[in-house]
Amino acid sequence: MDGMITLDETDRRIIRETQAGLPLVPRPYHAVAEKLGLSADEVMARIEDLLDYGVIRRIGAVPNHYRLGYTANGMTVWDVPDEQVDALGELIGALDYVSHCYHRPRHLPDWPYNLFAMVHGRSRDEVESKAETIAGLLGEHNRAHAILYSIRILKKTGLRIGD
């Protein structure tokens, strides 16, 4: 959608109530609505509008891979042709063991990589095997790659609005 959106107090209340995560209940939007004294339909419609206008970028699960047993987490970085990066990113991002995949600028001469894909495994050998599978999928477009392993988990949070 083009244009601007003006947040009213109800939008701000919904954002404040959901920005740390939705309640882990069967009907989370209904729980939010009840807490705020709104109808579930209104909460869902307003959240949809906030998504359409880009105020909220996405709604999704954020798993703790370490708790799930995936203790070898490697950001694979790839040097692929710039004109192919979007198509190749979609291909790699669709793999079930890649949690996120995105295009980033190169910083030559020290950093030639422009495609990043987070790969999760239970061991470094598993991550390396999955990276080799990716290399095979990229074929001739894989000019170079590396794996950067996580050494600790950082708490991830998005932008927050206050009271």
C-alpha positions in Angstrom: 0.0 0.0 0.0 1.1 3.5 -0.7 0.7 6.4 1.7 1.1 7.0 5.3 -0.8 5.6 8.3 -1.5 7.5 11.4 -1.5 5.2 14.5 -4.2 5.9 16.9 -4.2 4.9 20.6 -5.9 1.6 19.9 -3.2 0.7 17.3 -0.5 1.6 19.8 -2.2 -0.5 22.5 -2.2 -3.5 20.2 1.4 -3.0 19.2 2.5 -2.7 22.9 0.5 -5.8 23.8 2.0 -8.0 21.0 5.5 -6.6 20.4 7.1 -9.1 22.9 5.2 -12.0 21.3 1.7 -13.3 21.0 0.2 -15.3 23.9 0.9 -19.1 23.5 -2.8 -20.1 23.5 -5.0 -21.7 20.8 -6.6 -18.3 19.9 -3.9 -15.6 20.5 -5.7 -12.7 18.8 -8.8 -13.4 20.9 -6.7 -13.3 24.1 -5.2 -10.0 23.0 -8.6 -8.6 22.2 -10.0 -9.7 25.6 -7.1 -8.1 27.5 -7.6 -4.8 25.6 -11.4 -4.8 25.7 -11.7 -5.1 21.9 -13.3 -7.6 19.5 -11.0 -10.2 18.0 -12.2 -9.1 14.5 -11.0 -5.5 15.3 -7.6 -6.7 16.5 -7.1 -8.9 13.5 -8.2 -6.2 11.0 -6.0 -3.6 12.6 -3.0 -6.0 12.6 -3.7 -6.7 8.9 -3.7 -3.0 8.2 -0.4 -2.5 10.2 1.1 -5.3 8.1 -0.2 -3.8 4.8 1.4 -0.4 5.7 4.7 -1.9 6.8 4.3 -0.8 10.4 4.6 -4.5 11.3 6.9 -6.3 8.9 6.0 -9.9 9.7 4.4 -12.3 12.2 6.3 -15.5 12.7 7.7 -18.0 15.2 11.2 -17.4 16.5 12.5 -20.7 17.7 15.4 -21.2 20.0 17.5 -23.6 17.9 19.8 -24.4 20.8 16.8 -25.7 22.9 15.7 -27.8 20.0 19.1 -29.5 19.8 20.5 -27.6 16.9 23.7 -26.5 18.6 25.8 -26.1 15.4 24.4 -23.0 13.7 26.3 -21.6 10.8 25.8 -18.5 8.7 26.8 -19.7 5.3 28.0 -16.9 3.1 28.2 -17.1 -0.7 29.8 -15.2 -3.6 27.2 -15.5 -6.4 26.7 -13.3 -9.5 24.7 -10.2 -8.5 22.2 -10.7 -11.3 21.4 -14.2 -10.0 21.3 -13.4 -6.2 17.5 -13.0 -5.9 16.6 -16.2 -7.8 19.4 -18.2 -6.0 18.3 -16.8 -2.6 14.7 -18.0 -3.2 16.0 -21.4 -4.1 18.3 -21.7 -1.0 15.7 -20.0 1.4 13.2 -22.7 0.5 15.4 -25.4 2.1 13.9 -26.8 5.3 17.2 -26.4 7.2 17.7 -22.7 6.2 15.9 -20.4 8.7 16.6 -17.2 6.8 18.3 -16.2 3.6 19.1 -12.7 2.3 21.1 -10.5 0.0 23.7 -8.3 1.6 26.2 -5.9 -0.1 29.8 -7.0 -0.7 32.6 -5.1 0.9 35.5 -5.6 -1.5 38.2 -6.5 -1.5 37.9 -8.1 2.0 34.3 -9.4 1.8 33.2 -10.8 -1.5 30.0 -12.5 -0.2 26.5 -11.3 -1.2 24.2 -14.1 -0.3 23.7 -15.2 3.3 21.8 -18.4 4.5 21.6 -19.5 8.2 21.9 -23.3 8.3 21.1 -25.3 11.5 22.4 -28.7 12.4 23.1 -30.9 15.4 26.8 -30.9 14.6 29.3 -28.9 12.5 29.7 -32.0 10.3 25.9 -31.8 9.6 26.1 -28.1 8.8 29.1 -28.6 6.5 27.2 -31.4 4.7 24.2 -29.1 4.2 26.5 -26.3 3.0 27.9 -28.8 0.4 24.3 -29.5 -0.7 23.8 -25.8 -1.1 27.0 -25.5 -3.1 25.8 -28.3 -5.4 22.5 -26.4 -5.9 24.3 -23.2 -6.7 26.5 -25.1 -9.1 28.6 -22.8 -11.3 27.2 -19.7 -9.6 29.1 -20.6 -6.4 32.3 -18.7 -6.8 33.3 -18.9 -3.1 31.7 -19.6 0.3 32.4 -19.8 4.0 30.6 -20.8 7.2 30.6 -18.5 10.2 29.5 -20.5 13.3 27.5 -19.1 16.2 29.3 -19.2 19.5 26.4 -18.0 21.6 22.8 -17.0 21.2 21.8 -13.4 21.3 18.4 -12.3 22.3 16.7 -11.0 19.2 14.1 -8.2 19.5 12.7 -5.7 17.1 11.9 -2.1 17.5 9.7 -1.5 20.6 7.3 1.4 21.4 7.0 2.5 25.0 4.1 3.3 27.1 
